Amino acid sequence: MGIMNFFRSTKTFAHGIHPVEHKEQTADKPIRRLGFAPELVLPLAQHRGKPARPLVKIGQEVVRGEPIAEADGFLSVPLHAPADGVIRAIDLASTAEGPKAQAIFLKVHRASTQEVLYDLHRDLDTLSAEELIAAVQAAGLVGLGGAAFPSHVKMKPPAGRTLETLVVNGCECEPYLTCDHRVMLERPDSIMAGIRIVLKATKASRAVIGVEDNKPDALARLRERIPADLPVTVEAVETKYPQGAEKMLIKSLFGWEVPAGGLPADLGIAVYNVGTLAQMGELLPRGQGLIERVVTVSGPGIFRPGNYLVPIGTPLRFLLEHTGMSEQAGEVILGGPMMGMSVASLEVPITKAVSGVVVLEAQDPDLAQRQVLPCIKCGACLEACPVKLNPSTLGQLAQHREYGRMASDYYLDQCFECGSCAYVCPSNIPLTQYFRIAKAINREHQRKPN
């Protein structure tokens, strides 16, 4: 029996799709450190919740690892200097989302080293659960799978809820991306250390690591590194998109469904990405902040694809100059091609939320000009939708601007914009884009006074 067959799993969820994986470019590439750009751009809003508040002034010298912005309340995290340098400005900067946002501009000293000069070593065994949660927030940790939700918030479930199970997400189902795969292979002990921290802080009794069965080496590596005193199991789940969505992974592992409008905490579960836990396990004992992350750079438009340890705030242009971008590049995507975001400018920085940079060439079939045709009622989108919505009807309502009905009658808010429906649509209808617009308009209407 081959190793791939040994790890094949029937743990899965209904529906979903099987896009071409495109992981061969980088799956075997070890993590390599990227040098410092001459200037780093650090947006104050790199996470869900309120933006951080600057602690520094223009002209101030800072050292690598020093806090430069503080959390503004519980649903917020601080920001740390990724390099030694001087604060050049605190001003508006370009973002991948489009509108400019407040950011700290750090001019890096040419002699800056990779040594972290600002830390606060601590004995985690002596910390209480509350102190551990505060330490996670102080480290500026957010979900590194792309959601960028503050990590410490998940450790405090809503009133009346208790956490019993930690689910560790090692699926990485997006095409091209392999940064989590490499972290599982190269930093399994750090992942286990992060699991230990979360279990202590939440008082959960067990942890389950879910990994897609196309990563047998990661499954084997994690299983062999489980400490004897840690209640951890590693489960293979079917390779299918969007297996990495937390609701889908919970369904695959346990057969449980997160209630509509609910959270994993309603089932006594907290879900963390493997990269987040690895950073937690490395940073908290040293009392350091999140200043860099692993980013996959891949796609047909990249000459030197790989997995790079990138300082937060690195301009996209600097990263692509290092990895080599084809002159035929037609689109640059932050994240994966299914849920990622195309950027209009290479001046946007790498933030805590960026797990990958995918560059497609202009002649790539995915970029070919495709004519949008009328819906033919084939039902392909219904078979693909992992949360069992009716994307066809939702799309028709969107075209008629009946955004309220999409939410009230057809559960639009349950859509997490995985892109499966648009991927399989033979009429090339941009369903996911329709749904994003509809949600934005509904949110705007809710903010307006009656």
KAPEWO-V387001 format. One record per residue. N is the residue number from 1. RES is the residue in three letters. SS is DSSP state (~ for helix, > for strand, _ for the rest). NEAR is the number of other C-alpha atoms within 10 Angstrom. D_CENTER is the distance of its C-alpha to the mean C-alpha in whole Angstrom. Layout:
n:N res:RES ss:SS near:NEAR d_center:D_CENTER
n:N res:RES ss:SS near:NEAR d_center:D_CENTER
//
This chain:
n:1 res:MET ss:_ near:5 d_center:35
n:2 res:GLY ss:_ near:6 d_center:32
n:3 res:ILE ss:~ near:11 d_center:29
n:4 res:MET ss:~ near:12 d_center:27
n:5 res:ASN ss:~ near:11 d_center:29
n:6 res:PHE ss:~ near:11 d_center:29
n:7 res:PHE ss:_ near:21 d_center:25
n:8 res:ARG ss:_ near:17 d_center:25
n:9 res:SER ss:_ near:15 d_center:24
n:10 res:THR ss:_ near:13 d_center:25
n:11 res:LYS ss:_ near:19 d_center:23
n:12 res:THR ss:_ near:22 d_center:21
n:13 res:PHE ss:_ near:23 d_center:21
n:14 res:ALA ss:_ near:14 d_center:23
n:15 res:HIS ss:_ near:17 d_center:23
n:16 res:GLY ss:_ near:23 d_center:19
n:17 res:ILE ss:> near:20 d_center:20
n:18 res:HIS ss:_ near:13 d_center:20
n:19 res:PRO ss:_ near:16 d_center:19
n:20 res:VAL ss:_ near:9 d_center:20
n:21 res:GLU ss:_ near:15 d_center:18
n:22 res:HIS ss:_ near:16 d_center:19
n:23 res:LYS ss:_ near:15 d_center:17
n:24 res:GLU ss:_ near:12 d_center:21
n:25 res:GLN ss:_ near:18 d_center:20
n:26 res:THR ss:_ near:23 d_center:18
n:27 res:ALA ss:_ near:19 d_center:18
n:28 res:ASP ss:_ near:13 d_center:21
n:29 res:LYS ss:_ near:16 d_center:20
n:30 res:PRO ss:_ near:15 d_center:20
n:31 res:ILE ss:> near:18 d_center:18
n:32 res:ARG ss:> near:13 d_center:20
n:33 res:ARG ss:> near:15 d_center:20
n:34 res:LEU ss:_ near:18 d_center:20
n:35 res:GLY ss:_ near:16 d_center:23
n:36 res:PHE ss:_ near:23 d_center:23
n:37 res:ALA ss:_ near:22 d_center:23
n:38 res:PRO ss:_ near:14 d_center:26
n:39 res:GLU ss:> near:20 d_center:24
n:40 res:LEU ss:> near:26 d_center:21
n:41 res:VAL ss:> near:27 d_center:20
n:42 res:LEU ss:> near:30 d_center:18
n:43 res:PRO ss:> near:29 d_center:17
n:44 res:LEU ss:_ near:23 d_center:18
n:45 res:ALA ss:_ near:20 d_center:15
n:46 res:GLN ss:_ near:26 d_center:11
n:47 res:HIS ss:_ near:26 d_center:10
n:48 res:ARG ss:_ near:16 d_center:12
n:49 res:GLY ss:_ near:17 d_center:15
n:50 res:LYS ss:_ near:16 d_center:18
n:51 res:PRO ss:_ near:24 d_center:18
n:52 res:ALA ss:_ near:25 d_center:19
n:53 res:ARG ss:> near:18 d_center:23
n:54 res:PRO ss:> near:19 d_center:24
n:55 res:LEU ss:_ near:11 d_center:26
n:56 res:VAL ss:_ near:18 d_center:28
n:57 res:LYS ss:_ near:14 d_center:30
n:58 res:ILE ss:_ near:13 d_center:31
n:59 res:GLY ss:_ near:13 d_center:33
n:60 res:GLN ss:_ near:12 d_center:32
n:61 res:GLU ss:> near:16 d_center:31
n:62 res:VAL ss:> near:24 d_center:28
n:63 res:VAL ss:_ near:22 d_center:27
n:64 res:ARG ss:_ near:23 d_center:24
n:65 res:GLY ss:_ near:23 d_center:22
n:66 res:GLU ss:_ near:20 d_center:24
n:67 res:PRO ss:> near:23 d_center:23
n:68 res:ILE ss:> near:22 d_center:23
n:69 res:ALA ss:> near:21 d_center:22
n:70 res:GLU ss:> near:20 d_center:22
n:71 res:ALA ss:_ near:20 d_center:20
n:72 res:ASP ss:_ near:15 d_center:22
n:73 res:GLY ss:_ near:11 d_center:22
n:74 res:PHE ss:_ near:13 d_center:20
n:75 res:LEU ss:_ near:18 d_center:17
n:76 res:SER ss:_ near:28 d_center:17
n:77 res:VAL ss:_ near:31 d_center:16
n:78 res:PRO ss:_ near:26 d_center:18
n:79 res:LEU ss:> near:32 d_center:17
n:80 res:HIS ss:> near:25 d_center:19
n:81 res:ALA ss:_ near:30 d_center:21
n:82 res:PRO ss:_ near:29 d_center:19
n:83 res:ALA ss:_ near:31 d_center:23
n:84 res:ASP ss:_ near:25 d_center:27
n:85 res:GLY ss:> near:24 d_center:28
n:86 res:VAL ss:> near:21 d_center:29
n:87 res:ILE ss:> near:22 d_center:28
n:88 res:ARG ss:> near:18 d_center:29
n:89 res:ALA ss:> near:17 d_center:28
n:90 res:ILE ss:> near:19 d_center:26
n:91 res:ASP ss:> near:13 d_center:26
n:92 res:LEU ss:> near:15 d_center:24
n:93 res:ALA ss:> near:18 d_center:22
n:94 res:SER ss:_ near:19 d_center:20
n:95 res:THR ss:_ near:21 d_center:16
n:96 res:ALA ss:_ near:19 d_center:15
n:97 res:GLU ss:_ near:12 d_center:15
n:98 res:GLY ss:_ near:11 d_center:19
n:99 res:PRO ss:_ near:9 d_center:21
n:100 res:LYS ss:_ near:14 d_center:21
n:101 res:ALA ss:> near:16 d_center:20
n:102 res:GLN ss:> near:20 d_center:22
n:103 res:ALA ss:> near:24 d_center:21
n:104 res:ILE ss:> near:26 d_center:22
n:105 res:PHE ss:> near:22 d_center:24
n:106 res:LEU ss:> near:28 d_center:24
n:107 res:LYS ss:> near:21 d_center:27
n:108 res:VAL ss:> near:24 d_center:27
n:109 res:HIS ss:_ near:18 d_center:30
n:110 res:ARG ss:_ near:12 d_center:31
n:111 res:ALA ss:_ near:8 d_center:32
n:112 res:SER ss:_ near:13 d_center:28
n:113 res:THR ss:_ near:14 d_center:28
n:114 res:GLN ss:_ near:13 d_center:24
n:115 res:GLU ss:_ near:11 d_center:26
n:116 res:VAL ss:_ near:17 d_center:24
n:117 res:LEU ss:_ near:14 d_center:28
n:118 res:TYR ss:_ near:18 d_center:26
n:119 res:ASP ss:_ near:17 d_center:26
n:120 res:LEU ss:_ near:11 d_center:27
n:121 res:HIS ss:_ near:12 d_center:27
n:122 res:ARG ss:_ near:13 d_center:28
n:123 res:ASP ss:_ near:10 d_center:29
n:124 res:LEU ss:~ near:17 d_center:26
n:125 res:ASP ss:~ near:10 d_center:29
n:126 res:THR ss:~ near:9 d_center:31
n:127 res:LEU ss:_ near:14 d_center:28
n:128 res:SER ss:_ near:12 d_center:28
n:129 res:ALA ss:~ near:19 d_center:25
n:130 res:GLU ss:~ near:14 d_center:25
n:131 res:GLU ss:~ near:13 d_center:25
n:132 res:LEU ss:~ near:22 d_center:22
n:133 res:ILE ss:~ near:22 d_center:20
n:134 res:ALA ss:~ near:14 d_center:22
n:135 res:ALA ss:~ near:23 d_center:21
n:136 res:VAL ss:~ near:27 d_center:17
n:137 res:GLN ss:~ near:22 d_center:17
n:138 res:ALA ss:~ near:23 d_center:20
n:139 res:ALA ss:_ near:25 d_center:17
n:140 res:GLY ss:_ near:28 d_center:15
n:141 res:LEU ss:_ near:29 d_center:12
n:142 res:VAL ss:> near:30 d_center:9
n:143 res:GLY ss:_ near:22 d_center:6
n:144 res:LEU ss:_ near:26 d_center:4
n:145 res:GLY ss:_ near:25 d_center:2
n:146 res:GLY ss:_ near:20 d_center:2
n:147 res:ALA ss:_ near:15 d_center:5
n:148 res:ALA ss:_ near:19 d_center:6
n:149 res:PHE ss:_ near:21 d_center:9
n:150 res:PRO ss:> near:23 d_center:11
n:151 res:SER ss:_ near:28 d_center:12
n:152 res:HIS ss:_ near:26 d_center:16
n:153 res:VAL ss:~ near:17 d_center:16
n:154 res:LYS ss:~ near:19 d_center:15
n:155 res:MET ss:~ near:25 d_center:18
n:156 res:LYS ss:_ near:18 d_center:20
n:157 res:PRO ss:_ near:18 d_center:21
n:158 res:PRO ss:_ near:13 d_center:23
n:159 res:ALA ss:_ near:6 d_center:27
n:160 res:GLY ss:_ near:6 d_center:28
n:161 res:ARG ss:_ near:13 d_center:25
n:162 res:THR ss:_ near:19 d_center:25
n:163 res:LEU ss:_ near:23 d_center:22
n:164 res:GLU ss:_ near:18 d_center:24
n:165 res:THR ss:> near:21 d_center:21
n:166 res:LEU ss:> near:23 d_center:18
n:167 res:VAL ss:> near:25 d_center:15
n:168 res:VAL ss:> near:26 d_center:13
n:169 res:ASN ss:> near:26 d_center:11
n:170 res:GLY ss:_ near:29 d_center:12
n:171 res:CYS ss:_ near:29 d_center:12
n:172 res:GLU ss:_ near:26 d_center:10
n:173 res:CYS ss:_ near:23 d_center:12
n:174 res:GLU ss:_ near:25 d_center:11
n:175 res:PRO ss:_ near:20 d_center:14
n:176 res:TYR ss:_ near:25 d_center:14
n:177 res:LEU ss:_ near:30 d_center:11
n:178 res:THR ss:_ near:29 d_center:12
n:179 res:CYS ss:~ near:28 d_center:11
n:180 res:ASP ss:~ near:28 d_center:10
n:181 res:HIS ss:~ near:25 d_center:14
n:182 res:ARG ss:~ near:21 d_center:15
n:183 res:VAL ss:~ near:22 d_center:14
n:184 res:MET ss:~ near:24 d_center:15
n:185 res:LEU ss:~ near:17 d_center:18
n:186 res:GLU ss:~ near:15 d_center:19
n:187 res:ARG ss:_ near:21 d_center:18
n:188 res:PRO ss:~ near:22 d_center:19
n:189 res:ASP ss:~ near:19 d_center:21
n:190 res:SER ss:~ near:22 d_center:18
n:191 res:ILE ss:~ near:27 d_center:16
n:192 res:MET ss:~ near:23 d_center:19
n:193 res:ALA ss:~ near:21 d_center:20
n:194 res:GLY ss:~ near:23 d_center:17
n:195 res:ILE ss:~ near:28 d_center:18
n:196 res:ARG ss:~ near:21 d_center:21
n:197 res:ILE ss:~ near:22 d_center:20
n:198 res:VAL ss:~ near:27 d_center:18
n:199 res:LEU ss:~ near:21 d_center:21
n:200 res:LYS ss:~ near:18 d_center:24
n:201 res:ALA ss:~ near:20 d_center:22
n:202 res:THR ss:~ near:22 d_center:22
n:203 res:LYS ss:_ near:16 d_center:25
n:204 res:ALA ss:_ near:19 d_center:23
n:205 res:SER ss:_ near:14 d_center:26
n:206 res:ARG ss:> near:17 d_center:23
n:207 res:ALA ss:> near:24 d_center:20
n:208 res:VAL ss:> near:18 d_center:19
n:209 res:ILE ss:> near:25 d_center:17
n:210 res:GLY ss:> near:27 d_center:16
n:211 res:VAL ss:> near:30 d_center:16
n:212 res:GLU ss:> near:28 d_center:17
n:213 res:ASP ss:_ near:24 d_center:20
n:214 res:ASN ss:_ near:21 d_center:20
n:215 res:LYS ss:_ near:22 d_center:19
n:216 res:PRO ss:~ near:18 d_center:22
n:217 res:ASP ss:~ near:16 d_center:22
n:218 res:ALA ss:~ near:23 d_center:19
n:219 res:LEU ss:~ near:23 d_center:21
n:220 res:ALA ss:~ near:15 d_center:24
n:221 res:ARG ss:~ near:16 d_center:22
n:222 res:LEU ss:~ near:22 d_center:21
n:223 res:ARG ss:~ near:16 d_center:24
n:224 res:GLU ss:~ near:10 d_center:26
n:225 res:ARG ss:_ near:13 d_center:24
n:226 res:ILE ss:_ near:18 d_center:24
n:227 res:PRO ss:_ near:13 d_center:27
n:228 res:ALA ss:_ near:7 d_center:30
n:229 res:ASP ss:_ near:7 d_center:29
n:230 res:LEU ss:_ near:15 d_center:26
n:231 res:PRO ss:_ near:15 d_center:25
n:232 res:VAL ss:> near:22 d_center:23
n:233 res:THR ss:> near:15 d_center:23
n:234 res:VAL ss:> near:18 d_center:21
n:235 res:GLU ss:> near:19 d_center:21
n:236 res:ALA ss:> near:25 d_center:21
n:237 res:VAL ss:> near:26 d_center:19
n:238 res:GLU ss:_ near:21 d_center:20
n:239 res:THR ss:_ near:24 d_center:18
n:240 res:LYS ss:_ near:22 d_center:18
n:241 res:TYR ss:> near:26 d_center:15
n:242 res:PRO ss:_ near:27 d_center:13
n:243 res:GLN ss:_ near:29 d_center:14
n:244 res:GLY ss:_ near:23 d_center:10
n:245 res:ALA ss:_ near:19 d_center:10
n:246 res:GLU ss:~ near:20 d_center:12
n:247 res:LYS ss:~ near:21 d_center:15
n:248 res:MET ss:~ near:22 d_center:16
n:249 res:LEU ss:~ near:29 d_center:15
n:250 res:ILE ss:~ near:24 d_center:17
n:251 res:LYS ss:~ near:18 d_center:20
n:252 res:SER ss:~ near:22 d_center:20
n:253 res:LEU ss:~ near:19 d_center:20
n:254 res:PHE ss:~ near:10 d_center:23
n:255 res:GLY ss:_ near:12 d_center:24
n:256 res:TRP ss:_ near:14 d_center:23
n:257 res:GLU ss:_ near:17 d_center:22
n:258 res:VAL ss:_ near:17 d_center:20
n:259 res:PRO ss:_ near:11 d_center:23
n:260 res:ALA ss:_ near:10 d_center:22
n:261 res:GLY ss:_ near:8 d_center:21
n:262 res:GLY ss:_ near:11 d_center:20
n:263 res:LEU ss:_ near:16 d_center:18
n:264 res:PRO ss:~ near:21 d_center:17
n:265 res:ALA ss:~ near:20 d_center:19
n:266 res:ASP ss:~ near:16 d_center:22
n:267 res:LEU ss:~ near:18 d_center:22
n:268 res:GLY ss:_ near:15 d_center:22
n:269 res:ILE ss:> near:22 d_center:19
n:270 res:ALA ss:> near:25 d_center:15
n:271 res:VAL ss:> near:24 d_center:12
n:272 res:TYR ss:> near:24 d_center:10
n:273 res:ASN ss:> near:26 d_center:8
n:274 res:VAL ss:~ near:33 d_center:10
n:275 res:GLY ss:~ near:28 d_center:9
n:276 res:THR ss:~ near:24 d_center:9
n:277 res:LEU ss:~ near:28 d_center:12
n:278 res:ALA ss:~ near:22 d_center:14
n:279 res:GLN ss:~ near:25 d_center:13
n:280 res:MET ss:~ near:30 d_center:15
n:281 res:GLY ss:~ near:22 d_center:18
n:282 res:GLU ss:~ near:19 d_center:18
n:283 res:LEU ss:~ near:22 d_center:18
n:284 res:LEU ss:~ near:26 d_center:20
n:285 res:PRO ss:~ near:17 d_center:23
n:286 res:ARG ss:~ near:15 d_center:24
n:287 res:GLY ss:_ near:19 d_center:23
n:288 res:GLN ss:_ near:27 d_center:21
n:289 res:GLY ss:_ near:31 d_center:18
n:290 res:LEU ss:_ near:25 d_center:14
n:291 res:ILE ss:_ near:23 d_center:16
n:292 res:GLU ss:> near:23 d_center:14
n:293 res:ARG ss:> near:22 d_center:11
n:294 res:VAL ss:> near:26 d_center:11
n:295 res:VAL ss:> near:28 d_center:10
n:296 res:THR ss:> near:29 d_center:12
n:297 res:VAL ss:> near:30 d_center:15
n:298 res:SER ss:> near:29 d_center:16
n:299 res:GLY ss:_ near:26 d_center:18
n:300 res:PRO ss:_ near:18 d_center:22
n:301 res:GLY ss:_ near:23 d_center:22
n:302 res:ILE ss:> near:23 d_center:21
n:303 res:PHE ss:_ near:15 d_center:24
n:304 res:ARG ss:_ near:16 d_center:23
n:305 res:PRO ss:_ near:21 d_center:19
n:306 res:GLY ss:> near:23 d_center:18
n:307 res:ASN ss:> near:29 d_center:15
n:308 res:TYR ss:> near:23 d_center:16
n:309 res:LEU ss:> near:17 d_center:15
n:310 res:VAL ss:> near:24 d_center:15
n:311 res:PRO ss:> near:26 d_center:16
n:312 res:ILE ss:_ near:28 d_center:14
n:313 res:GLY ss:_ near:27 d_center:16
n:314 res:THR ss:> near:25 d_center:17
n:315 res:PRO ss:> near:21 d_center:18
n:316 res:LEU ss:~ near:20 d_center:17
n:317 res:ARG ss:~ near:17 d_center:21
n:318 res:PHE ss:~ near:19 d_center:21
n:319 res:LEU ss:~ near:22 d_center:19
n:320 res:LEU ss:~ near:20 d_center:20
n:321 res:GLU ss:~ near:10 d_center:24
n:322 res:HIS ss:~ near:12 d_center:23
n:323 res:THR ss:~ near:18 d_center:21
n:324 res:GLY ss:_ near:15 d_center:24
n:325 res:MET ss:> near:23 d_center:23
n:326 res:SER ss:_ near:15 d_center:26
n:327 res:GLU ss:_ near:10 d_center:28
n:328 res:GLN ss:_ near:14 d_center:28
n:329 res:ALA ss:> near:17 d_center:24
n:330 res:GLY ss:> near:14 d_center:24
n:331 res:GLU ss:> near:17 d_center:20
n:332 res:VAL ss:> near:24 d_center:17
n:333 res:ILE ss:> near:21 d_center:14
n:334 res:LEU ss:> near:25 d_center:11
n:335 res:GLY ss:_ near:25 d_center:8
n:336 res:GLY ss:_ near:23 d_center:10
n:337 res:PRO ss:_ near:22 d_center:13
n:338 res:MET ss:_ near:20 d_center:13
n:339 res:MET ss:_ near:18 d_center:10
n:340 res:GLY ss:_ near:20 d_center:10
n:341 res:MET ss:> near:17 d_center:12
n:342 res:SER ss:> near:18 d_center:16
n:343 res:VAL ss:_ near:17 d_center:17
n:344 res:ALA ss:_ near:15 d_center:20
n:345 res:SER ss:_ near:14 d_center:21
n:346 res:LEU ss:_ near:16 d_center:20
n:347 res:GLU ss:_ near:17 d_center:21
n:348 res:VAL ss:_ near:23 d_center:17
n:349 res:PRO ss:> near:25 d_center:15
n:350 res:ILE ss:_ near:30 d_center:12
n:351 res:THR ss:_ near:29 d_center:10
n:352 res:LYS ss:_ near:30 d_center:8
n:353 res:ALA ss:_ near:22 d_center:5
n:354 res:VAL ss:_ near:25 d_center:7
n:355 res:SER ss:_ near:26 d_center:6
n:356 res:GLY ss:> near:27 d_center:9
n:357 res:VAL ss:> near:28 d_center:12
n:358 res:VAL ss:> near:25 d_center:14
n:359 res:VAL ss:> near:24 d_center:18
n:360 res:LEU ss:> near:24 d_center:20
n:361 res:GLU ss:> near:20 d_center:24
n:362 res:ALA ss:_ near:16 d_center:26
n:363 res:GLN ss:_ near:12 d_center:28
n:364 res:ASP ss:_ near:14 d_center:25
n:365 res:PRO ss:~ near:10 d_center:26
n:366 res:ASP ss:~ near:12 d_center:23
n:367 res:LEU ss:~ near:12 d_center:24
n:368 res:ALA ss:_ near:9 d_center:27
n:369 res:GLN ss:_ near:8 d_center:29
n:370 res:ARG ss:_ near:11 d_center:29
n:371 res:GLN ss:_ near:9 d_center:31
n:372 res:VAL ss:_ near:12 d_center:30
n:373 res:LEU ss:_ near:11 d_center:33
n:374 res:PRO ss:_ near:11 d_center:34
n:375 res:CYS ss:_ near:16 d_center:32
n:376 res:ILE ss:_ near:11 d_center:34
n:377 res:LYS ss:_ near:11 d_center:34
n:378 res:CYS ss:_ near:12 d_center:33
n:379 res:GLY ss:_ near:15 d_center:30
n:380 res:ALA ss:~ near:18 d_center:28
n:381 res:CYS ss:~ near:25 d_center:25
n:382 res:LEU ss:~ near:21 d_center:26
n:383 res:GLU ss:~ near:19 d_center:26
n:384 res:ALA ss:~ near:25 d_center:22
n:385 res:CYS ss:_ near:24 d_center:21
n:386 res:PRO ss:_ near:24 d_center:19
n:387 res:VAL ss:_ near:18 d_center:20
n:388 res:LYS ss:_ near:15 d_center:24
n:389 res:LEU ss:_ near:19 d_center:24
n:390 res:ASN ss:_ near:18 d_center:26
n:391 res:PRO ss:~ near:27 d_center:25
n:392 res:SER ss:~ near:22 d_center:28
n:393 res:THR ss:~ near:15 d_center:30
n:394 res:LEU ss:~ near:24 d_center:27
n:395 res:GLY ss:~ near:22 d_center:27
n:396 res:GLN ss:~ near:16 d_center:30
n:397 res:LEU ss:~ near:19 d_center:30
n:398 res:ALA ss:~ near:20 d_center:28
n:399 res:GLN ss:~ near:13 d_center:30
n:400 res:HIS ss:_ near:9 d_center:33
n:401 res:ARG ss:_ near:14 d_center:31
n:402 res:GLU ss:_ near:14 d_center:31
n:403 res:TYR ss:~ near:21 d_center:28
n:404 res:GLY ss:~ near:17 d_center:29
n:405 res:ARG ss:~ near:14 d_center:30
n:406 res:MET ss:~ near:23 d_center:27
n:407 res:ALA ss:~ near:17 d_center:26
n:408 res:SER ss:~ near:10 d_center:29
n:409 res:ASP ss:_ near:9 d_center:30
n:410 res:TYR ss:_ near:16 d_center:27
n:411 res:TYR ss:_ near:15 d_center:24
n:412 res:LEU ss:~ near:22 d_center:22
n:413 res:ASP ss:~ near:17 d_center:20
n:414 res:GLN ss:~ near:14 d_center:19
n:415 res:CYS ss:_ near:19 d_center:17
n:416 res:PHE ss:_ near:15 d_center:14
n:417 res:GLU ss:_ near:18 d_center:14
n:418 res:CYS ss:_ near:19 d_center:13
n:419 res:GLY ss:_ near:23 d_center:16
n:420 res:SER ss:~ near:27 d_center:18
n:421 res:CYS ss:~ near:28 d_center:21
n:422 res:ALA ss:~ near:23 d_center:21
n:423 res:TYR ss:~ near:19 d_center:21
n:424 res:VAL ss:~ near:19 d_center:24
n:425 res:CYS ss:_ near:22 d_center:26
n:426 res:PRO ss:_ near:16 d_center:29
n:427 res:SER ss:_ near:16 d_center:30
n:428 res:ASN ss:_ near:16 d_center:27
n:429 res:ILE ss:_ near:21 d_center:26
n:430 res:PRO ss:_ near:15 d_center:23
n:431 res:LEU ss:~ near:23 d_center:22
n:432 res:THR ss:~ near:22 d_center:19
n:433 res:GLN ss:~ near:15 d_center:20
n:434 res:TYR ss:~ near:18 d_center:23
n:435 res:PHE ss:~ near:23 d_center:20
n:436 res:ARG ss:~ near:16 d_center:18
n:437 res:ILE ss:~ near:13 d_center:22
n:438 res:ALA ss:~ near:25 d_center:23
n:439 res:LYS ss:~ near:19 d_center:21
n:440 res:ALA ss:~ near:12 d_center:21
n:441 res:ILE ss:~ near:15 d_center:25
n:442 res:ASN ss:~ near:16 d_center:25
n:443 res:ARG ss:~ near:11 d_center:23
n:444 res:GLU ss:~ near:10 d_center:25
n:445 res:HIS ss:~ near:12 d_center:28
n:446 res:GLN ss:~ near:10 d_center:27
n:447 res:ARG ss:~ near:9 d_center:27
n:448 res:LYS ss:_ near:7 d_center:31
n:449 res:PRO ss:_ near:5 d_center:34
n:450 res:ASN ss:_ near:5 d_center:36
//
